[in-house]
């Protein structure tokens, strides 16, 4: 497990309607190795970047969608907490909807699923074993950012998470001073490294529900989009340029969407 501060993203996973197709897709696209935990854990499958060790460095997880649930539209993001029950209770008091009360996942962790006051889903995870959580962050073919969209002012939307998890919210230096809804960059308490951000919806996003998007770092976003289509997936968002990055959205054969991002030179 990487050194993950309390309050920061600690894991990402999804429910799929077609486990076999999605596993083959992600393994081929990103070079990941999939490890199935078996029937006892609902065939929860962990993707990892091979590094010569038995399990590799964990990236994300995926499992078949139970009959009483809906497949994931996007990858879920879970935030590290020291006491899942206490933070879940605080989230409810701050206006969140508890979709799944805290429960244990074996002896490894205790987790809950919630919906924030703007309607975006997120998870809380109390990690109990050091091997659980992201084994890599910010490298090619791993999660390196989480992005929130909201039809409103980003800083106001993130106040819920600041109150709940102690996040620091900052306006980046490249933001236009005339913008009344500036971008909000996010970092965990006591850690200067930014792990994500929030932007105000624009264009086709206007009117859509608030949502977290997990962003995977890649070397070439355009190339990954092309290969995703060749492997049976689709392009959910055409590549575009943002400050310092080229970003896009890809969907697996089952339809679950992930963001991708690759560096580009400053102009």
N, C-alpha and C positions, 0 to 999 in steps of 0.2 A: 504494500500500500504506500502511495506517495504521502508526503507530509501535508495533511489536509486540515486547515484551521476549522475550528467550530464555526458553524454558520455558512461555510463555503459549500459548493457542490461536491458531493462525495460519491455519487453514482448516477447512472442513467440506464433505463431499461424500457422495454415495450412489450405489449401483448400482440401477438400476430395471429392472423387467420390461416397462415400457411408457413409453419416452422421450417419445413424442409426447403422450400423455395427461397425463403429469406436467408437462411443460414448459407446456402450455396451462393447466393447473391453477394452477401457481405464478405464471405471468405475470398471470393474471386476478385471483388472490387478493391478491397483494402488489404488483402494478404493476411487476414486474421485467422486464428485457429479457434474452432468452436469446441467447447467441452460441455457435454450434457450431464447435469447433476442426477439424472435418473428419475424413475417414476415417483419415488418418495417425495421429491421436490417439484413434481409437476413438469418434469423435463425442462426445468429452468436451464438455459444454456448461456454460458459465459463466453464472450469473445475476448481473445487476448492477442497481443502482438508476440509472436514467437521470439524467445531470446536464449534458447538453449536449455532453459529450465523446464520442469515438467508442466507447469501451468502457464508459463509465459507471463506477460504483464497485462493485467486485466484492463479492458477498455469499456465494455458495455455488456448488458445482459438482455436476453429475450426469452419469452416462454409462450407456449400455445395459449390462446385466449380461452378461458373457461366458458362453459355454455351460458352462464348467467351474466356474462360481461361483454363489452364491446371491444373490438380490436383498437389499438392505439392509433390515433391520427398522427401524432408526433411522438418523439421519444420523451419519456418522463424524466424529470430531473429531481433528485433527492438531495436535501441539504443536511449536513452533519449537525447533530445536536447531542448534548450530554444526557438529557433526560427527555425521551420522546413523549411520555405521558404529560409532563409538566408543560412542555412547549406546545403540545397539541391543545391543551386546555387554554393556554394563553392565546393561541391563534384563534380559537373559538371566541374568546372574549374580545378580540380585536376585529371580529366580523367575518372570519373565515368559516366556510362550511366544511365539516369533517365528513369525508366520503368513506373513509375506512378508519375505524378506531385503531389505536395502537395494538399491534400484535407481534408475537415473536416469529422469527424465521429461523427455526432450529435454535442453536446456541450462538449464532453468528451476529444477529442484530435484532433490534425491535424497530418497527417502522409504522408509519401512518400515511394516509393519502388525504389531501385536503384541496379545497378550492378557495383561492384568495378572494377578497371583496370585489375584485373586477372580473372574476369568473375563470381565472387561469388555474389549472391544476398543478400541484407540486407535491413532493413527498418530504417527509422528515425521517431521518435514519439515525438511530443510536447504535453505533458500531461497537461490537463486543469482542471481535477478534481482529487482530492486526492485519490479517490477510484479506479482509473485506474492504472494498472500495476501489477507487481508481488506482491502478498500478502504474499508470502513465498519464501525463497531462501535458498538452501543449506541443507535442511532437507530431510529425506527419502520421496520419491515419489514426489519430486519437482525438478525444474531446479536448478543446482548447478554449472554449468560450460558450457562454449561454446568453441568449438574446431574448428580451421581452418586448413585445409590442403592445401599445395601449392607445386607445382613441382618447387621448387626453394629455396631460402634462406628465412626463416621465418621473420627475422628482416626487410629485404628489403620489403617483401610483406606487413608487418604491418605499414610501414612508411606512407602509404596513410591514415590509420586510425589515426595514431598519429598526422598527419597534420590536419585532419578533426575534430577529437574529443578530441585531447589532451592527448591521451593515453600514459602511461609510458610502455616501453618495456624493459624487463629484462631477462637475462639468468639465469635460476635456478642453484643452487649450485650442483645439481647432474649431470649436463651436462658434457660430456667428453670434455676436453679442446682441443682435437685433431679434434673435429667435426667442419668442416667448414660451416655447416648449422645447428647451434644449435637451440634447442627449444626456443621459445619466449613466456615468460609469460606476461600477460596483466593486467593492472589496470587503473582505471580512474584517472583523474587529482585530486590531493588532497586526494586520498583514497589509502591506502597501501594494501587493500584487493584485491587479484587477482581474477578476474572473468572468465578468460579464457586463452587460449594459442594457439599457432600456431606451427605446426610441418611440416617438409619437407616430402613430399610424398615418400613412399617406397613400395616395393613389388607390390601388385596389384593396389595400388594407382597411380603408375607412369603413366603419360600420361592422367590421369583423370583431369577434370576441378577443379579449386579451389572451395572450398565449406565450409560453416559454418555448424557445427553439434551441435545441442542442446543436452546436456547431463543431464539426470535425475539421481539423486541420489537414490539408492536402497540399501536394506540391504544385498542382495545376488544376484549378477548378473546372476549366473548360474541358480538359481531357477526361476528368472523372465523370462529368456529365455525359460525354459521348460513350464512355465505357459502361455507364449505368444503363443506358438504353440498350446497348448491345447485349447486356446480361439479363434483360427482361424487366428492368425497372423503367422509370420515367423521370422526366425533368419536372419538378414541382415549381421551380422558380428559375428563370433563365439567368445566367451569370451577369452580374453587374459590378461596377466599381464603386467602392466606398473608400473613405480615407485610409490609405495604406493596404487595402485588401481587395480581392476579387471574391465575391460571394455568390452562392447559388443554393438551390434546394433540389434534393433528389428524393425519389420515392422508391421503396423496395417493391418487389412483385406484389406483396400484400397491400401496399398503399401507404405504409407508414413513412412519414417524411422526416428527413434529417437535413440540417444545413451543412454546407461545406464552405471552407474559406481557404484561400491561398494568398501568399504575400504578393505585392506588386510594388515597384519602385514609386516613391513619391514623385509627383510631377512638379 
